[in-house]
């Protein structure tokens, strides 16, 4: 793997210092990995593959392409960022494979659902103000009613 790390770094046209900085390592550590003085850890392999879109199978074995297929790396980033499970991934993949007309139908449907669930902030404020005024009015009305009841008891 140390030779592939050197090959990768040269392909990326980066110095040992620049490569290390991208994944939180020093130039000295990268130098030790490239020379074979230190074994590259799984965490470092994972960081390299994620940061530079590297095919992990290639990095570990030398087989296949150096870089990942771009579509899979984008989906991988989304999976990590939004903590997607297998069903989420299958839904996204199926959606992306649909013709644009079918995607438009789904988008229209989802937009309708979203419109029903996302309240207008101005309307929310108006409703809150209305509730406040109604409560105030009710308090005044009950206060007047209580005064009238007391007046009638006295008379």
Secondary structure, DSSP 8 states (H G I E B T S, - for coil): -HHHHHHHHHHTT--HHHHHHHHT--HHHHHHHHHTSS---HHHHHHHHHHHTB-HHHHHHS-S-SB--HHHHHHHHHHHHHT--HHHHHHHHHHHHS-HHHHHHHHHHHHHHHHHHS--HHHHHHHHHHHHHHHHHHHHHHHHHHHHHHHHHH-
